[in-house]
Amino acid sequence: MVKLDDPQVRDEYLDEAEKELPRMSFGDHLDELRTRLIRSLIAVFAAILVVLPFKDQVEGIVTEPYRVQWRIGFDDWVAQLEAKEKAGMFEGEKPVDRFGKGYLTFCRENREEILAGEFPYPAQIVALSGYPVPYTLAAIGGLEDMWMYMMAALIFALTLAAPVVAWQAWAFVAAGLYPKERKLFYRYFPFMAGLSVAGVLFGYFVALPYTLGFLISLMNPEQVGAMLSVGQYFTLLFAMTAAMGVVFQLPTVMVALQRVGLVHHSAYVKHWRITVLVIFFSAAVFTPPDPVSMLLVSAPMVVLYLLGLVLTFLWRKNEAPVIEVAEGA
């Protein structure tokens, strides 16, 4: 136990360099904060000016997960048409599926162009191929496409200006940290940033396309046509990628709790069953109501929890002691 009410123990527990932390007045803090904010806003504004001219490129990146899902569904549709052809449904004495035969012919002749995004008339793909999912997203209302683009441009600009903004935020916060705390941040920040990027990429390339594919597969084209508005899609994209970026911080949180002495490695191991149950429950609550979304979120969380167990096992010899503060201290 570390008794922080004992001055002698406190002096030994705290590093000498930490006692020499410079003091700043409230006004100095406000001036520093204003300076950092102005520099960050200038960087973001400059990044917005850089991004704005590239509307087609920005929208192409935003809609790529939808394109991934669409290409998978289109390939499945062509496979269904080929299965009908092998079953003799396009010729013979029984009723012939002439529409299906025409769809298959069109798909075979233009498949490469369609999958490459080079077909000159994308709005006609549904009618000519028979695949009942639109190739493009729908803009409901005249401003929805522009709103999506402005929001996407802002996010791209924030990403582009992130190094400057992060440095300004760190410079403001670091002034009030002890040397040990700054060293700890330098040690863990690359790991935290890497996990966040991995989470966003997982949501972008895996979670969102397969979630969309599953939801569309539940629709009966004879009763409900699949049509996703650009606003709804962008909201889902942002929510999925942001959520996965946060979820992937699980190992960092586990190590942080261990470092401050709130949870030890043995507790993580002891309560792993409850933790896995909470992971699946949380995934079911905070994702679209389908099993694919739940599994796509919960599976990496379980893997990340195992990674956290490995990291806390490696750090178990450096676990922080239980800090006890006497009453009245």
C-alpha positions in Angstrom: 0.0 0.0 0.0 1.1 3.6 -0.7 0.1 6.0 2.0 -0.2 9.4 0.3 -0.9 11.1 3.6 2.6 10.4 4.8 4.8 13.3 3.5 8.0 11.2 3.5 6.4 8.5 1.4 4.8 11.1 -0.9 8.2 12.7 -1.5 9.7 9.3 -2.4 6.8 8.4 -4.6 6.8 11.6 -6.7 9.7 12.4 -9.0 11.8 15.5 -8.2 11.3 16.9 -11.7 7.5 16.7 -11.2 7.7 19.2 -8.3 9.2 21.8 -10.6 6.2 22.0 -13.0 5.9 25.7 -14.1 2.8 27.6 -12.9 0.5 29.6 -15.3 -2.2 32.0 -14.4 -5.7 31.6 -15.6 -5.2 34.5 -18.1 -2.1 32.8 -19.4 -4.1 29.6 -20.0 -6.7 31.5 -21.9 -4.1 33.2 -24.1 -2.4 29.9 -24.8 -5.7 28.2 -25.6 -6.8 31.0 -27.9 -3.4 30.9 -29.8 -3.7 27.1 -30.2 -7.3 27.3 -31.4 -6.5 30.0 -34.0 -3.6 28.0 -35.4 -5.8 24.9 -35.6 -8.7 26.7 -37.3 -6.3 28.2 -39.8 -4.9 24.7 -40.6 -8.4 23.3 -41.0 -9.6 26.2 -43.2 -6.6 25.8 -45.4 -7.2 22.0 -45.7 -10.9 22.7 -46.7 -9.7 25.0 -49.5 -7.4 22.2 -50.7 -10.2 19.6 -50.6 -13.2 21.5 -52.0 -12.1 21.4 -55.7 -12.0 17.6 -55.7 -15.7 16.8 -55.4 -15.7 13.7 -57.6 -12.7 12.2 -55.8 -14.1 12.8 -52.4 -17.5 11.3 -53.3 -15.7 8.4 -54.9 -13.9 7.6 -51.7 -17.1 8.0 -49.6 -19.2 5.7 -51.9 -16.6 3.0 -52.4 -18.0 0.7 -49.6 -21.3 0.9 -51.4 -19.6 0.0 -54.6 -17.9 -3.0 -53.0 -21.2 -4.3 -51.8 -22.8 -3.6 -55.2 -20.1 -5.5 -57.1 -20.5 -8.5 -54.8 -24.2 -8.5 -55.3 -23.9 -8.0 -59.1 -21.6 -11.1 -59.3 -24.1 -13.1 -57.3 -26.9 -12.0 -59.7 -24.9 -13.0 -62.7 -24.3 -16.4 -61.1 -28.0 -16.8 -60.5 -28.7 -16.1 -64.2 -26.0 -18.6 -65.3 -27.6 -21.2 -63.0 -31.0 -20.6 -64.7 -29.3 -21.0 -68.1 -27.8 -24.4 -67.1 -31.3 -25.4 -65.9 -32.7 -24.8 -69.4 -34.9 -21.9 -68.4 -33.8 -19.7 -71.3 -34.7 -22.2 -74.1 -36.7 -25.4 -74.7 -40.4 -26.3 -74.8 -41.3 -25.1 -71.3 -42.0 -21.4 -70.7 -38.9 -19.5 -71.6 -37.4 -16.7 -69.5 -36.7 -14.3 -72.3 -36.0 -11.4 -70.0 -33.5 -13.5 -68.0 -31.7 -14.5 -71.3 -31.5 -10.8 -72.3 -30.2 -9.9 -68.9 -27.5 -12.5 -69.0 -26.4 -11.5 -72.5 -26.0 -7.9 -71.4 -24.1 -8.8 -68.2 -21.7 -11.0 -70.1 -21.0 -8.4 -72.8 -20.5 -5.5 -70.3 -19.4 -7.2 -67.1 -15.9 -5.9 -67.1 -16.9 -2.3 -67.8 -19.6 -2.4 -65.2 -17.4 -3.8 -62.4 -14.6 -1.4 -63.3 -17.1 1.5 -63.1 -16.5 2.4 -66.7 -20.0 1.7 -68.1 -21.2 4.9 -69.8 -24.8 4.7 -68.7 -24.8 3.7 -65.0 -28.5 4.7 -64.5 -29.6 2.1 -67.0 -27.8 -0.8 -65.4 -30.8 -1.9 -63.4 -33.1 -2.0 -66.4 -30.6 -3.7 -68.7 -29.1 -6.2 -66.3 -32.1 -7.0 -64.2 -30.1 -6.6 -61.0 -32.6 -4.8 -58.7 -30.1 -2.7 -56.7 -29.3 0.8 -58.1 -25.7 1.4 -59.1 -25.8 4.9 -57.6 -27.1 6.3 -54.4 -30.2 8.4 -54.4 -30.3 12.1 -53.5 -33.7 12.8 -51.8 -34.1 16.5 -52.0 -31.9 19.0 -53.9 -29.5 19.7 -51.1 -28.8 16.2 -49.8 -25.9 15.5 -52.2 -24.3 18.9 -51.5 -24.8 18.4 -47.7 -23.1 15.0 -47.9 -20.2 16.5 -49.9 -19.7 19.4 -47.5 -19.6 17.1 -44.5 -17.3 14.7 -46.2 -15.0 17.6 -47.3 -14.9 18.8 -43.7 -14.0 15.3 -42.4 -11.3 15.0 -45.1 -10.0 18.5 -44.2 -9.9 17.5 -40.5 -7.9 14.4 -41.5 -5.6 16.4 -43.6 -5.0 19.0 -40.9 -4.9 16.4 -38.1 -1.1 16.6 -37.6 -1.3 20.3 -37.0 -4.4 20.2 -34.8 -3.0 17.2 -32.8 0.2 19.1 -32.2 -1.5 22.2 -31.1 -3.7 20.3 -28.7 -0.8 18.4 -27.4 1.3 21.5 -26.9 -1.5 23.0 -24.8 -2.0 19.9 -22.7 1.6 19.0 -22.3 2.4 22.3 -20.6 0.4 21.0 -17.6 1.8 17.5 -17.5 4.7 16.1 -15.5 7.7 14.7 -17.4 6.7 11.1 -16.5 3.2 11.7 -18.0 4.6 13.2 -21.2 6.9 10.2 -21.6 4.0 7.9 -21.0 2.0 9.7 -23.7 4.9 9.5 -26.2 5.1 5.8 -25.6 1.5 4.9 -26.1 0.3 7.5 -28.6 1.6 5.7 -31.7 -0.1 2.5 -30.5 -3.4 4.4 -29.9 -3.3 6.1 -33.3 -2.5 2.8 -35.0 -5.5 1.1 -33.4 -7.8 4.0 -34.3 -6.7 3.9 -38.0 -7.1 0.1 -38.1 -10.6 0.4 -36.6 -11.6 3.0 -39.2 -10.2 0.9 -42.1 -12.0 -2.2 -40.8 -15.3 -0.3 -40.6 -14.7 1.1 -44.1 -13.5 -2.0 -46.0 -15.3 -4.8 -44.1 -18.0 -3.9 -41.6 -20.0 -1.4 -43.8 -20.0 -3.3 -47.1 -21.1 -6.6 -45.6 -23.7 -4.9 -43.4 -25.2 -3.3 -46.4 -25.1 -6.5 -48.3 -26.9 -8.4 -45.6 -29.6 -5.7 -45.2 -30.2 -5.6 -48.9 -30.4 -9.4 -49.1 -33.4 -9.3 -46.7 -35.4 -7.3 -49.1 -37.8 -8.9 -51.5 -37.5 -7.1 -54.9 -41.1 -7.9 -55.7 -42.3 -6.0 -52.6 -39.5 -3.6 -51.5 -36.9 -2.0 -53.8 -33.4 -1.4 -52.5 -32.7 2.3 -52.7 -30.4 4.0 -50.2 -30.3 7.8 -50.0 -26.9 9.5 -49.9 -27.7 11.1 -46.6 -28.6 7.8 -44.9 -25.6 6.1 -46.3 -23.2 8.8 -45.2 -24.6 8.7 -41.7 -24.2 5.0 -41.6 -20.7 5.2 -43.0 -19.6 7.8 -40.4 -21.2 6.0 -37.5 -19.7 2.6 -38.5 -16.2 3.9 -39.0 -16.1 6.2 -36.0 -17.5 3.4 -33.8 -14.9 0.9 -35.0 -12.2 3.5 -34.4 -13.3 3.8 -30.8 -13.8 0.1 -30.3 -10.3 -0.7 -31.4 -9.0 1.3 -28.4 -10.0 -1.6 -26.1 -6.4 -2.9 -25.5 -5.3 0.7 -24.7 -8.0 1.1 -22.2 -7.2 -2.2 -20.6 -3.5 -1.3 -20.3 -4.3 2.1 -18.9 -6.6 0.7 -16.2 -3.8 -1.7 -15.3 -1.2 1.0 -15.2 -3.2 3.2 -12.7 -4.0 0.2 -10.5 -7.7 0.0 -11.0 -7.8 -3.4 -12.7 -5.0 -6.0 -12.6 -4.3 -8.7 -15.2 -5.7 -11.4 -13.0 -9.1 -9.6 -12.9 -9.2 -9.5 -16.7 -8.6 -13.2 -16.9 -11.1 -14.0 -14.1 -14.0 -12.1 -15.7 -13.4 -13.0 -19.3 -16.8 -14.7 -19.7 -18.7 -11.7 -18.5 -16.6 -9.4 -20.7 -17.3 -11.5 -23.8 -21.1 -11.5 -22.9 -21.0 -7.7 -22.5 -19.2 -7.3 -25.9 -21.9 -9.3 -27.8 -24.7 -7.4 -25.9 -23.1 -4.1 -26.7 -22.6 -5.0 -30.4 -26.3 -6.0 -30.6 -27.5 -2.7 -29.1 -25.2 -0.3 -31.0 -25.3 -1.8 -34.5 -28.1 -2.2 -37.0 -30.5 -5.0 -36.0 -29.0 -7.9 -37.9 -26.6 -10.7 -36.9 -24.0 -9.8 -39.5 -23.4 -6.3 -38.1 -23.3 -7.7 -34.6 -20.7 -10.4 -35.5 -18.6 -7.9 -37.6 -18.4 -5.6 -34.5 -18.2 -8.2 -31.7 -15.6 -10.5 -33.4 -12.8 -7.9 -33.6 -13.7 -6.8 -30.1 -13.1 -10.3 -28.8 -9.8 -10.4 -30.7 -8.8 -7.0 -29.2 -9.7 -8.2 -25.7 -7.4 -11.2 -26.2 -4.7 -8.7 -27.4 -5.3 -6.7 -24.2 -4.9 -9.8 -22.1 -1.5 -10.4 -23.8 -0.4 -6.8 -23.2 -1.5 -6.8 -19.6 0.2 -10.1 -19.0 3.5 -8.6 -20.3 3.0 -5.6 -18.0 1.9 -7.5 -14.9 5.2 -7.0 -13.2 4.8 -3.3 -13.5 1.3 -3.1 -12.3 0.6 0.0 -10.2 0.1 -0.5 -6.5 -3.2 0.0 -4.9 -3.3 3.7 -3.9 -4.9 4.3 -0.6 -5.6 7.9 0.6 -6.3 8.3 4.3 -9.5 10.0 5.4 -9.1 13.7 5.8 -6.0 13.9 3.6 
